[in-house]
Amino acid sequence: MLKKDYGIPKPASYGSFTVNFWDFGEGYKKEEKYDRRCFDDIKNNEKCIDKKLLFSVKRIKYNQVLFIIYNGRNYRLENNKIVKTTGK
């Protein structure tokens, strides 16, 4: 769906990409607090979210896909199956 609707991910010329998934929390907020992620395509004052990263999907060298969950767990894609690599 992300690829079809938004063209995401957009791999670099060498094939790697990262897609981050943020906790939307309480919704959009004003840009009054330091270290918020703001979206310039939103045309009102409430266009930012607090930076609380939930997980990332990365494709790195040799087309290895990693799923990084920011609670200490990491997974990778191997033979089309998700395999735990580190953490709890």
PDB file of N, CA, C and O in Angstrom:
ATOM      1  N   MET A   1       0.821  -1.189   0.000  1.00  0.00           N
ATOM      2  CA  MET A   1       0.000   0.000   0.000  1.00  0.00           C
ATOM      3  C   MET A   1       0.871   1.261   0.000  1.00  0.00           C
ATOM      4  O   MET A   1       0.578   2.211  -0.726  1.00  0.00           O
ATOM      5  N   LEU A   2       1.936   1.279   0.805  1.00  0.00           N
ATOM      6  CA  LEU A   2       2.807   2.453   0.834  1.00  0.00           C
ATOM      7  C   LEU A   2       3.456   2.696  -0.523  1.00  0.00           C
ATOM      8  O   LEU A   2       3.572   3.838  -0.969  1.00  0.00           O
ATOM      9  N   LYS A   3       3.873   1.624  -1.171  1.00  0.00           N
ATOM     10  CA  LYS A   3       4.495   1.758  -2.490  1.00  0.00           C
ATOM     11  C   LYS A   3       3.482   2.244  -3.523  1.00  0.00           C
ATOM     12  O   LYS A   3       3.771   3.142  -4.314  1.00  0.00           O
ATOM     13  N   LYS A   4       2.304   1.646  -3.506  1.00  0.00           N
ATOM     14  CA  LYS A   4       1.276   1.983  -4.484  1.00  0.00           C
ATOM     15  C   LYS A   4       0.738   3.400  -4.284  1.00  0.00           C
ATOM     16  O   LYS A   4       0.638   4.164  -5.244  1.00  0.00           O
ATOM     17  N   ASP A   5       0.395   3.752  -3.054  1.00  0.00           N
ATOM     18  CA  ASP A   5      -0.256   5.034  -2.789  1.00  0.00           C
ATOM     19  C   ASP A   5       0.704   6.217  -2.652  1.00  0.00           C
ATOM     20  O   ASP A   5       0.349   7.345  -2.992  1.00  0.00           O
ATOM     21  N   TYR A   6       1.932   5.963  -2.149  1.00  0.00           N
ATOM     22  CA  TYR A   6       2.839   7.067  -1.834  1.00  0.00           C
ATOM     23  C   TYR A   6       4.222   6.961  -2.475  1.00  0.00           C
ATOM     24  O   TYR A   6       5.044   7.865  -2.322  1.00  0.00           O
ATOM     25  N   GLY A   7       4.486   5.865  -3.190  1.00  0.00           N
ATOM     26  CA  GLY A   7       5.795   5.700  -3.798  1.00  0.00           C
ATOM     27  C   GLY A   7       6.899   5.433  -2.780  1.00  0.00           C
ATOM     28  O   GLY A   7       8.065   5.736  -3.031  1.00  0.00           O
ATOM     29  N   ILE A   8       6.532   4.867  -1.633  1.00  0.00           N
ATOM     30  CA  ILE A   8       7.472   4.579  -0.551  1.00  0.00           C
ATOM     31  C   ILE A   8       7.638   3.075  -0.453  1.00  0.00           C
ATOM     32  O   ILE A   8       6.633   2.364  -0.481  1.00  0.00           O
ATOM     33  N   PRO A   9       8.827   2.559  -0.341  1.00  0.00           N
ATOM     34  CA  PRO A   9      10.101   3.271  -0.192  1.00  0.00           C
ATOM     35  C   PRO A   9      10.671   3.708  -1.534  1.00  0.00           C
ATOM     36  O   PRO A   9      10.306   3.199  -2.593  1.00  0.00           O
ATOM     37  N   LYS A  10      11.579   4.669  -1.442  1.00  0.00           N
ATOM     38  CA  LYS A  10      12.308   5.137  -2.616  1.00  0.00           C
ATOM     39  C   LYS A  10      13.771   4.752  -2.401  1.00  0.00           C
ATOM     40  O   LYS A  10      14.533   5.524  -1.819  1.00  0.00           O
ATOM     41  N   PRO A  11      14.163   3.584  -2.857  1.00  0.00           N
ATOM     42  CA  PRO A  11      15.533   3.121  -2.622  1.00  0.00           C
ATOM     43  C   PRO A  11      16.572   4.047  -3.234  1.00  0.00           C
ATOM     44  O   PRO A  11      16.332   4.688  -4.257  1.00  0.00           O
ATOM     45  N   ALA A  12      17.733   4.103  -2.586  1.00  0.00           N
ATOM     46  CA  ALA A  12      18.877   4.827  -3.133  1.00  0.00           C
ATOM     47  C   ALA A  12      19.336   4.115  -4.396  1.00  0.00           C
ATOM     48  O   ALA A  12      18.865   3.017  -4.694  1.00  0.00           O
ATOM     49  N   SER A  13      20.238   4.719  -5.129  1.00  0.00           N
ATOM     50  CA  SER A  13      20.715   4.130  -6.383  1.00  0.00           C
ATOM     51  C   SER A  13      21.343   2.750  -6.175  1.00  0.00           C
ATOM     52  O   SER A  13      21.357   1.933  -7.096  1.00  0.00           O
ATOM     53  N   TYR A  14      21.855   2.486  -4.984  1.00  0.00           N
ATOM     54  CA  TYR A  14      22.465   1.190  -4.676  1.00  0.00           C
ATOM     55  C   TYR A  14      21.475   0.233  -4.017  1.00  0.00           C
ATOM     56  O   TYR A  14      21.862  -0.867  -3.620  1.00  0.00           O
ATOM     57  N   GLY A  15      20.182   0.632  -3.888  1.00  0.00           N
ATOM     58  CA  GLY A  15      19.125  -0.264  -3.449  1.00  0.00           C
ATOM     59  C   GLY A  15      18.687  -0.172  -2.001  1.00  0.00           C
ATOM     60  O   GLY A  15      17.648  -0.731  -1.649  1.00  0.00           O
ATOM     61  N   SER A  16      19.436   0.510  -1.148  1.00  0.00           N
ATOM     62  CA  SER A  16      19.077   0.592   0.272  1.00  0.00           C
ATOM     63  C   SER A  16      17.967   1.614   0.512  1.00  0.00           C
ATOM     64  O   SER A  16      17.817   2.585  -0.229  1.00  0.00           O
ATOM     65  N   PHE A  17      17.194   1.363   1.573  1.00  0.00           N
ATOM     66  CA  PHE A  17      16.178   2.329   1.992  1.00  0.00           C
ATOM     67  C   PHE A  17      15.898   2.148   3.481  1.00  0.00           C
ATOM     68  O   PHE A  17      16.243   1.128   4.077  1.00  0.00           O
ATOM     69  N   THR A  18      15.266   3.161   4.064  1.00  0.00           N
ATOM     70  CA  THR A  18      14.774   3.110   5.439  1.00  0.00           C
ATOM     71  C   THR A  18      13.396   3.743   5.470  1.00  0.00           C
ATOM     72  O   THR A  18      13.190   4.822   4.914  1.00  0.00           O
ATOM     73  N   VAL A  19      12.454   3.074   6.118  1.00  0.00           N
ATOM     74  CA  VAL A  19      11.122   3.631   6.340  1.00  0.00           C
ATOM     75  C   VAL A  19      10.897   3.612   7.850  1.00  0.00           C
ATOM     76  O   VAL A  19      10.943   2.553   8.475  1.00  0.00           O
ATOM     77  N   ASN A  20      10.654   4.790   8.435  1.00  0.00           N
ATOM     78  CA  ASN A  20      10.413   4.909   9.872  1.00  0.00           C
ATOM     79  C   ASN A  20       8.924   5.047  10.146  1.00  0.00           C
ATOM     80  O   ASN A  20       8.199   5.696   9.393  1.00  0.00           O
ATOM     81  N   PHE A  21       8.480   4.431  11.228  1.00  0.00           N
ATOM     82  CA  PHE A  21       7.093   4.518  11.668  1.00  0.00           C
ATOM     83  C   PHE A  21       7.076   5.192  13.034  1.00  0.00           C
ATOM     84  O   PHE A  21       7.643   4.679  13.999  1.00  0.00           O
ATOM     85  N   TRP A  22       6.417   6.350  13.102  1.00  0.00           N
ATOM     86  CA  TRP A  22       6.391   7.169  14.310  1.00  0.00           C
ATOM     87  C   TRP A  22       5.080   6.967  15.065  1.00  0.00           C
ATOM     88  O   TRP A  22       4.038   6.690  14.470  1.00  0.00           O
ATOM     89  N   ASP A  23       5.154   7.109  16.373  1.00  0.00           N
ATOM     90  CA  ASP A  23       3.965   7.096  17.224  1.00  0.00           C
ATOM     91  C   ASP A  23       3.246   8.421  17.010  1.00  0.00           C
ATOM     92  O   ASP A  23       3.790   9.480  17.323  1.00  0.00           O
ATOM     93  N   PHE A  24       2.053   8.371  16.491  1.00  0.00           N
ATOM     94  CA  PHE A  24       1.282   9.575  16.193  1.00  0.00           C
ATOM     95  C   PHE A  24       0.744  10.194  17.474  1.00  0.00           C
ATOM     96  O   PHE A  24       0.405  11.377  17.500  1.00  0.00           O
ATOM     97  N   GLY A  25       0.665   9.396  18.541  1.00  0.00           N
ATOM     98  CA  GLY A  25       0.297   9.878  19.869  1.00  0.00           C
ATOM     99  C   GLY A  25      -0.992  10.661  19.911  1.00  0.00           C
ATOM    100  O   GLY A  25      -2.057  10.152  19.562  1.00  0.00           O
ATOM    101  N   GLU A  26      -0.889  11.890  20.337  1.00  0.00           N
ATOM    102  CA  GLU A  26      -2.055  12.759  20.510  1.00  0.00           C
ATOM    103  C   GLU A  26      -2.374  13.566  19.260  1.00  0.00           C
ATOM    104  O   GLU A  26      -3.138  14.530  19.322  1.00  0.00           O
ATOM    105  N   GLY A  27      -1.805  13.188  18.143  1.00  0.00           N
ATOM    106  CA  GLY A  27      -2.078  13.891  16.898  1.00  0.00           C
ATOM    107  C   GLY A  27      -1.103  15.025  16.649  1.00  0.00           C
ATOM    108  O   GLY A  27      -0.065  15.131  17.303  1.00  0.00           O
ATOM    109  N   TYR A  28      -1.454  15.871  15.690  1.00  0.00           N
ATOM    110  CA  TYR A  28      -0.588  16.980  15.316  1.00  0.00           C
ATOM    111  C   TYR A  28      -0.578  18.051  16.390  1.00  0.00           C
ATOM    112  O   TYR A  28      -1.579  18.302  17.061  1.00  0.00           O
ATOM    113  N   LYS A  29       0.611  18.689  16.538  1.00  0.00           N
ATOM    114  CA  LYS A  29       0.808  19.731  17.540  1.00  0.00           C
ATOM    115  C   LYS A  29       1.521  20.906  16.892  1.00  0.00           C
ATOM    116  O   LYS A  29       2.022  20.804  15.773  1.00  0.00           O
ATOM    117  N   LYS A  30       1.562  22.034  17.615  1.00  0.00           N
ATOM    118  CA  LYS A  30       2.287  23.203  17.134  1.00  0.00           C
ATOM    119  C   LYS A  30       3.788  22.977  17.249  1.00  0.00           C
ATOM    120  O   LYS A  30       4.245  22.128  18.015  1.00  0.00           O
ATOM    121  N   GLU A  31       4.538  23.740  16.487  1.00  0.00           N
ATOM    122  CA  GLU A  31       5.995  23.609  16.449  1.00  0.00           C
ATOM    123  C   GLU A  31       6.650  24.379  17.592  1.00  0.00           C
ATOM    124  O   GLU A  31       7.702  24.987  17.391  1.00  0.00           O
ATOM    125  N   GLU A  32       6.068  24.369  18.762  1.00  0.00           N
ATOM    126  CA  GLU A  32       6.595  25.157  19.865  1.00  0.00           C
ATOM    127  C   GLU A  32       7.611  24.410  20.710  1.00  0.00           C
ATOM    128  O   GLU A  32       8.348  25.038  21.471  1.00  0.00           O
ATOM    129  N   LYS A  33       7.674  23.116  20.603  1.00  0.00           N
ATOM    130  CA  LYS A  33       8.577  22.297  21.413  1.00  0.00           C
ATOM    131  C   LYS A  33       9.760  21.856  20.565  1.00  0.00           C
ATOM    132  O   LYS A  33       9.607  21.550  19.383  1.00  0.00           O
ATOM    133  N   TYR A  34      10.937  21.823  21.172  1.00  0.00           N
ATOM    134  CA  TYR A  34      12.148  21.365  20.493  1.00  0.00           C
ATOM    135  C   TYR A  34      12.013  19.889  20.127  1.00  0.00           C
ATOM    136  O   TYR A  34      11.413  19.109  20.866  1.00  0.00           O
ATOM    137  N   ASP A  35      12.560  19.528  19.013  1.00  0.00           N
ATOM    138  CA  ASP A  35      12.681  18.151  18.566  1.00  0.00           C
ATOM    139  C   ASP A  35      11.350  17.498  18.214  1.00  0.00           C
ATOM    140  O   ASP A  35      11.105  16.345  18.570  1.00  0.00           O
ATOM    141  N   ARG A  36      10.504  18.224  17.524  1.00  0.00           N
ATOM    142  CA  ARG A  36       9.303  17.629  16.935  1.00  0.00           C
ATOM    143  C   ARG A  36       9.527  17.451  15.447  1.00  0.00           C
ATOM    144  O   ARG A  36      10.277  18.209  14.832  1.00  0.00           O
ATOM    145  N   ARG A  37       8.886  16.464  14.874  1.00  0.00           N
ATOM    146  CA  ARG A  37       8.951  16.217  13.438  1.00  0.00           C
ATOM    147  C   ARG A  37       7.792  16.959  12.806  1.00  0.00           C
ATOM    148  O   ARG A  37       6.631  16.673  13.102  1.00  0.00           O
ATOM    149  N   CYS A  38       8.100  17.915  11.931  1.00  0.00           N
ATOM    150  CA  CYS A  38       7.070  18.749  11.319  1.00  0.00           C
ATOM    151  C   CYS A  38       6.969  18.450   9.822  1.00  0.00           C
ATOM    152  O   CYS A  38       7.952  18.088   9.176  1.00  0.00           O
ATOM    153  N   PHE A  39       5.770  18.610   9.297  1.00  0.00           N
ATOM    154  CA  PHE A  39       5.475  18.285   7.910  1.00  0.00           C
ATOM    155  C   PHE A  39       5.095  19.562   7.170  1.00  0.00           C
ATOM    156  O   PHE A  39       4.047  20.153   7.428  1.00  0.00           O
ATOM    157  N   ASP A  40       5.960  19.981   6.247  1.00  0.00           N
ATOM    158  CA  ASP A  40       5.770  21.243   5.532  1.00  0.00           C
ATOM    159  C   ASP A  40       4.571  21.237   4.600  1.00  0.00           C
ATOM    160  O   ASP A  40       4.069  22.301   4.239  1.00  0.00           O
ATOM    161  N   ASP A  41       4.101  20.057   4.203  1.00  0.00           N
ATOM    162  CA  ASP A  41       2.961  20.018   3.291  1.00  0.00           C
ATOM    163  C   ASP A  41       1.633  20.260   4.003  1.00  0.00           C
ATOM    164  O   ASP A  41       0.602  20.401   3.345  1.00  0.00           O
ATOM    165  N   ILE A  42       1.639  20.308   5.332  1.00  0.00           N
ATOM    166  CA  ILE A  42       0.428  20.655   6.093  1.00  0.00           C
ATOM    167  C   ILE A  42       0.410  22.169   6.253  1.00  0.00           C
ATOM    168  O   ILE A  42       1.378  22.752   6.743  1.00  0.00           O
ATOM    169  N   LYS A  43      -0.668  22.802   5.850  1.00  0.00           N
ATOM    170  CA  LYS A  43      -0.726  24.260   5.767  1.00  0.00           C
ATOM    171  C   LYS A  43      -1.456  24.909   6.945  1.00  0.00           C
ATOM    172  O   LYS A  43      -2.224  25.851   6.746  1.00  0.00           O
ATOM    173  N   ASN A  44      -1.228  24.418   8.172  1.00  0.00           N
ATOM    174  CA  ASN A  44      -1.748  25.118   9.340  1.00  0.00           C
ATOM    175  C   ASN A  44      -0.716  25.053  10.448  1.00  0.00           C
ATOM    176  O   ASN A  44       0.349  24.465  10.260  1.00  0.00           O
ATOM    177  N   ASN A  45      -1.004  25.646  11.602  1.00  0.00           N
ATOM    178  CA  ASN A  45      -0.037  25.725  12.703  1.00  0.00           C
ATOM    179  C   ASN A  45       0.240  24.377  13.360  1.00  0.00           C
ATOM    180  O   ASN A  45       1.337  24.158  13.873  1.00  0.00           O
ATOM    181  N   GLU A  46      -0.728  23.482  13.352  1.00  0.00           N
ATOM    182  CA  GLU A  46      -0.549  22.171  13.971  1.00  0.00           C
ATOM    183  C   GLU A  46      -0.138  21.165  12.898  1.00  0.00           C
ATOM    184  O   GLU A  46      -0.973  20.513  12.271  1.00  0.00           O
ATOM    185  N   LYS A  47       1.181  21.064  12.709  1.00  0.00           N
ATOM    186  CA  LYS A  47       1.711  20.212  11.651  1.00  0.00           C
ATOM    187  C   LYS A  47       2.902  19.377  12.127  1.00  0.00           C
ATOM    188  O   LYS A  47       3.688  18.903  11.307  1.00  0.00           O
ATOM    189  N   CYS A  48       3.043  19.193  13.439  1.00  0.00           N
ATOM    190  CA  CYS A  48       4.189  18.495  14.005  1.00  0.00           C
ATOM    191  C   CYS A  48       3.732  17.353  14.916  1.00  0.00           C
ATOM    192  O   CYS A  48       2.628  17.371  15.461  1.00  0.00           O
ATOM    193  N   ILE A  49       4.611  16.360  15.062  1.00  0.00           N
ATOM    194  CA  ILE A  49       4.382  15.286  16.020  1.00  0.00           C
ATOM    195  C   ILE A  49       5.620  15.161  16.896  1.00  0.00           C
ATOM    196  O   ILE A  49       6.721  15.515  16.474  1.00  0.00           O
ATOM    197  N   ASP A  50       5.444  14.658  18.111  1.00  0.00           N
ATOM    198  CA  ASP A  50       6.591  14.375  18.964  1.00  0.00           C
ATOM    199  C   ASP A  50       7.384  13.233  18.348  1.00  0.00           C
ATOM    200  O   ASP A  50       6.803  12.311  17.778  1.00  0.00           O
ATOM    201  N   LYS A  51       8.699  13.287  18.458  1.00  0.00           N
ATOM    202  CA  LYS A  51       9.555  12.252  17.878  1.00  0.00           C
ATOM    203  C   LYS A  51       9.613  11.049  18.814  1.00  0.00           C
ATOM    204  O   LYS A  51      10.425  10.993  19.738  1.00  0.00           O
ATOM    205  N   LYS A  52       8.730  10.091  18.549  1.00  0.00           N
ATOM    206  CA  LYS A  52       8.753   8.827  19.282  1.00  0.00           C
ATOM    207  C   LYS A  52       8.710   7.724  18.230  1.00  0.00           C
ATOM    208  O   LYS A  52       7.643   7.351  17.742  1.00  0.00           O
ATOM    209  N   LEU A  53       9.883   7.216  17.893  1.00  0.00           N
ATOM    210  CA  LEU A  53      10.016   6.218  16.844  1.00  0.00           C
ATOM    211  C   LEU A  53       9.579   4.855  17.361  1.00  0.00           C
ATOM    212  O   LEU A  53      10.055   4.402  18.402  1.00  0.00           O
ATOM    213  N   LEU A  54       8.675   4.202  16.640  1.00  0.00           N
ATOM    214  CA  LEU A  54       8.184   2.883  17.026  1.00  0.00           C
ATOM    215  C   LEU A  54       9.002   1.769  16.398  1.00  0.00           C
ATOM    216  O   LEU A  54       9.501   0.885  17.094  1.00  0.00           O
ATOM    217  N   PHE A  55       9.139   1.815  15.069  1.00  0.00           N
ATOM    218  CA  PHE A  55       9.963   0.816  14.396  1.00  0.00           C
ATOM    219  C   PHE A  55      10.388   1.309  13.025  1.00  0.00           C
ATOM    220  O   PHE A  55       9.833   2.267  12.485  1.00  0.00           O
ATOM    221  N   SER A  56      11.388   0.629  12.475  1.00  0.00           N
ATOM    222  CA  SER A  56      11.917   0.959  11.158  1.00  0.00           C
ATOM    223  C   SER A  56      12.031  -0.301  10.324  1.00  0.00           C
ATOM    224  O   SER A  56      12.236  -1.397  10.845  1.00  0.00           O
ATOM    225  N   VAL A  57      11.894  -0.126   9.024  1.00  0.00           N
ATOM    226  CA  VAL A  57      12.151  -1.191   8.064  1.00  0.00           C
ATOM    227  C   VAL A  57      13.295  -0.687   7.200  1.00  0.00           C
ATOM    228  O   VAL A  57      13.211   0.388   6.606  1.00  0.00           O
ATOM    229  N   LYS A  58      14.372  -1.475   7.135  1.00  0.00           N
ATOM    230  CA  LYS A  58      15.552  -1.072   6.374  1.00  0.00           C
ATOM    231  C   LYS A  58      15.969  -2.184   5.433  1.00  0.00           C
ATOM    232  O   LYS A  58      15.967  -3.361   5.796  1.00  0.00           O
ATOM    233  N   ARG A  59      16.324  -1.799   4.227  1.00  0.00           N
ATOM    234  CA  ARG A  59      16.976  -2.744   3.326  1.00  0.00           C
ATOM    235  C   ARG A  59      18.407  -2.264   3.196  1.00  0.00           C
ATOM    236  O   ARG A  59      18.667  -1.127   2.805  1.00  0.00           O
ATOM    237  N   ILE A  60      19.342  -3.165   3.537  1.00  0.00           N
ATOM    238  CA  ILE A  60      20.754  -2.798   3.520  1.00  0.00           C
ATOM    239  C   ILE A  60      21.484  -3.691   2.535  1.00  0.00           C
ATOM    240  O   ILE A  60      20.862  -4.311   1.672  1.00  0.00           O
ATOM    241  N   LYS A  61      22.779  -3.757   2.659  1.00  0.00           N
ATOM    242  CA  LYS A  61      23.599  -4.516   1.702  1.00  0.00           C
ATOM    243  C   LYS A  61      23.070  -5.918   1.459  1.00  0.00           C
ATOM    244  O   LYS A  61      22.467  -6.541   2.333  1.00  0.00           O
ATOM    245  N   TYR A  62      23.309  -6.383   0.274  1.00  0.00           N
ATOM    246  CA  TYR A  62      22.907  -7.717  -0.155  1.00  0.00           C
ATOM    247  C   TYR A  62      21.396  -7.923  -0.065  1.00  0.00           C
ATOM    248  O   TYR A  62      20.926  -9.050   0.089  1.00  0.00           O
ATOM    249  N   ASN A  63      20.637  -6.828  -0.161  1.00  0.00           N
ATOM    250  CA  ASN A  63      19.180  -6.863  -0.115  1.00  0.00           C
ATOM    251  C   ASN A  63      18.616  -7.454   1.173  1.00  0.00           C
ATOM    252  O   ASN A  63      17.492  -7.957   1.184  1.00  0.00           O
ATOM    253  N   GLN A  64      19.380  -7.399   2.248  1.00  0.00           N
ATOM    254  CA  GLN A  64      18.892  -7.872   3.536  1.00  0.00           C
ATOM    255  C   GLN A  64      17.897  -6.860   4.093  1.00  0.00           C
ATOM    256  O   GLN A  64      18.176  -5.661   4.129  1.00  0.00           O
ATOM    257  N   VAL A  65      16.727  -7.350   4.531  1.00  0.00           N
ATOM    258  CA  VAL A  65      15.699  -6.478   5.094  1.00  0.00           C
ATOM    259  C   VAL A  65      15.694  -6.654   6.605  1.00  0.00           C
ATOM    260  O   VAL A  65      15.610  -7.776   7.105  1.00  0.00           O
ATOM    261  N   LEU A  66      15.784  -5.539   7.331  1.00  0.00           N
ATOM    262  CA  LEU A  66      15.769  -5.549   8.796  1.00  0.00           C
ATOM    263  C   LEU A  66      14.512  -4.857   9.294  1.00  0.00           C
ATOM    264  O   LEU A  66      14.065  -3.865   8.718  1.00  0.00           O
ATOM    265  N   PHE A  67      13.951  -5.388  10.363  1.00  0.00           N
ATOM    266  CA  PHE A  67      12.835  -4.770  11.063  1.00  0.00           C
ATOM    267  C   PHE A  67      13.362  -4.421  12.452  1.00  0.00           C
ATOM    268  O   PHE A  67      13.690  -5.317  13.230  1.00  0.00           O
ATOM    269  N   ILE A  68      13.445  -3.148  12.768  1.00  0.00           N
ATOM    270  CA  ILE A  68      14.004  -2.712  14.042  1.00  0.00           C
ATOM    271  C   ILE A  68      12.870  -2.152  14.879  1.00  0.00           C
ATOM    272  O   ILE A  68      12.231  -1.169  14.507  1.00  0.00           O
ATOM    273  N   ILE A  69      12.630  -2.792  16.017  1.00  0.00           N
ATOM    274  CA  ILE A  69      11.574  -2.353  16.927  1.00  0.00           C
ATOM    275  C   ILE A  69      12.264  -1.703  18.116  1.00  0.00           C
ATOM    276  O   ILE A  69      13.148  -2.308  18.722  1.00  0.00           O
ATOM    277  N   TYR A  70      11.878  -0.493  18.454  1.00  0.00           N
ATOM    278  CA  TYR A  70      12.623   0.291  19.429  1.00  0.00           C
ATOM    279  C   TYR A  70      12.270  -0.051  20.872  1.00  0.00           C
ATOM    280  O   TYR A  70      12.148   0.831  21.722  1.00  0.00           O
ATOM    281  N   ASN A  71      12.113  -1.325  21.129  1.00  0.00           N
ATOM    282  CA  ASN A  71      12.000  -1.813  22.500  1.00  0.00           C
ATOM    283  C   ASN A  71      13.082  -2.861  22.738  1.00  0.00           C
ATOM    284  O   ASN A  71      13.009  -3.631  23.696  1.00  0.00           O
ATOM    285  N   GLY A  72      14.093  -2.889  21.858  1.00  0.00           N
ATOM    286  CA  GLY A  72      15.210  -3.789  22.012  1.00  0.00           C
ATOM    287  C   GLY A  72      15.154  -5.041  21.163  1.00  0.00           C
ATOM    288  O   GLY A  72      16.037  -5.892  21.275  1.00  0.00           O
ATOM    289  N   ARG A  73      14.154  -5.181  20.324  1.00  0.00           N
ATOM    290  CA  ARG A  73      14.039  -6.371  19.486  1.00  0.00           C
ATOM    291  C   ARG A  73      14.355  -6.032  18.038  1.00  0.00           C
ATOM    292  O   ARG A  73      13.975  -4.970  17.544  1.00  0.00           O
ATOM    293  N   ASN A  74      15.039  -6.923  17.373  1.00  0.00           N
ATOM    294  CA  ASN A  74      15.366  -6.748  15.963  1.00  0.00           C
ATOM    295  C   ASN A  74      15.062  -8.037  15.222  1.00  0.00           C
ATOM    296  O   ASN A  74      15.229  -9.136  15.750  1.00  0.00           O
ATOM    297  N   TYR A  75      14.612  -7.877  13.986  1.00  0.00           N
ATOM    298  CA  TYR A  75      14.253  -9.018  13.160  1.00  0.00           C
ATOM    299  C   TYR A  75      14.818  -8.804  11.774  1.00  0.00           C
ATOM    300  O   TYR A  75      15.126  -7.675  11.392  1.00  0.00           O
ATOM    301  N   ARG A  76      14.956  -9.879  11.020  1.00  0.00           N
ATOM    302  CA  ARG A  76      15.376  -9.759   9.631  1.00  0.00           C
ATOM    303  C   ARG A  76      14.523 -10.687   8.782  1.00  0.00           C
ATOM    304  O   ARG A  76      13.918 -11.636   9.282  1.00  0.00           O
ATOM    305  N   LEU A  77      14.487 -10.401   7.519  1.00  0.00           N
ATOM    306  CA  LEU A  77      13.736 -11.230   6.579  1.00  0.00           C
ATOM    307  C   LEU A  77      14.685 -12.269   6.001  1.00  0.00           C
ATOM    308  O   LEU A  77      15.708 -11.919   5.413  1.00  0.00           O
ATOM    309  N   GLU A  78      14.351 -13.544   6.163  1.00  0.00           N
ATOM    310  CA  GLU A  78      15.176 -14.632   5.655  1.00  0.00           C
ATOM    311  C   GLU A  78      14.261 -15.673   5.030  1.00  0.00           C
ATOM    312  O   GLU A  78      13.407 -16.246   5.707  1.00  0.00           O
ATOM    313  N   ASN A  79      14.441 -15.918   3.738  1.00  0.00           N
ATOM    314  CA  ASN A  79      13.586 -16.869   3.011  1.00  0.00           C
ATOM    315  C   ASN A  79      12.104 -16.519   3.169  1.00  0.00           C
ATOM    316  O   ASN A  79      11.259 -17.396   3.351  1.00  0.00           O
ATOM    317  N   ASN A  80      11.810 -15.221   3.096  1.00  0.00           N
ATOM    318  CA  ASN A  80      10.442 -14.698   3.222  1.00  0.00           C
ATOM    319  C   ASN A  80       9.805 -14.965   4.581  1.00  0.00           C
ATOM    320  O   ASN A  80       8.580 -14.955   4.699  1.00  0.00           O
ATOM    321  N   LYS A  81      10.613 -15.203   5.604  1.00  0.00           N
ATOM    322  CA  LYS A  81      10.128 -15.355   6.966  1.00  0.00           C
ATOM    323  C   LYS A  81      10.852 -14.361   7.865  1.00  0.00           C
ATOM    324  O   LYS A  81      12.033 -14.087   7.654  1.00  0.00           O
ATOM    325  N   ILE A  82      10.168 -13.824   8.855  1.00  0.00           N
ATOM    326  CA  ILE A  82      10.777 -12.887   9.784  1.00  0.00           C
ATOM    327  C   ILE A  82      11.443 -13.685  10.899  1.00  0.00           C
ATOM    328  O   ILE A  82      10.812 -14.509  11.559  1.00  0.00           O
ATOM    329  N   VAL A  83      12.745 -13.418  11.094  1.00  0.00           N
ATOM    330  CA  VAL A  83      13.567 -14.151  12.056  1.00  0.00           C
ATOM    331  C   VAL A  83      14.111 -13.176  13.101  1.00  0.00           C
ATOM    332  O   VAL A  83      14.674 -12.140  12.748  1.00  0.00           O
ATOM    333  N   LYS A  84      13.945 -13.506  14.393  1.00  0.00           N
ATOM    334  CA  LYS A  84      14.472 -12.676  15.474  1.00  0.00           C
ATOM    335  C   LYS A  84      15.991 -12.738  15.467  1.00  0.00           C
ATOM    336  O   LYS A  84      16.564 -13.820  15.342  1.00  0.00           O
ATOM    337  N   THR A  85      16.657 -11.578  15.600  1.00  0.00           N
ATOM    338  CA  THR A  85      18.114 -11.560  15.578  1.00  0.00           C
ATOM    339  C   THR A  85      18.725 -11.164  16.909  1.00  0.00           C
ATOM    340  O   THR A  85      19.750 -11.727  17.295  1.00  0.00           O
ATOM    341  N   THR A  86      18.130 -10.209  17.630  1.00  0.00           N
ATOM    342  CA  THR A  86      18.679  -9.769  18.912  1.00  0.00           C
ATOM    343  C   THR A  86      17.557  -9.331  19.831  1.00  0.00           C
ATOM    344  O   THR A  86      16.393  -9.260  19.435  1.00  0.00           O
ATOM    345  N   GLY A  87      17.922  -9.047  21.039  1.00  0.00           N
ATOM    346  CA  GLY A  87      16.969  -8.456  21.994  1.00  0.00           C
ATOM    347  C   GLY A  87      16.239  -9.495  22.791  1.00  0.00           C
ATOM    348  O   GLY A  87      16.619 -10.665  22.844  1.00  0.00           O
ATOM    349  N   LYS A  88      15.172  -9.031  23.415  1.00  0.00           N
ATOM    350  CA  LYS A  88      14.389  -9.843  24.365  1.00  0.00           C
ATOM    351  C   LYS A  88      13.636 -10.968  23.694  1.00  0.00           C
ATOM    352  O   LYS A  88      12.938 -11.729  24.364  1.00  0.00           O
TER     353      LYS A  88
END
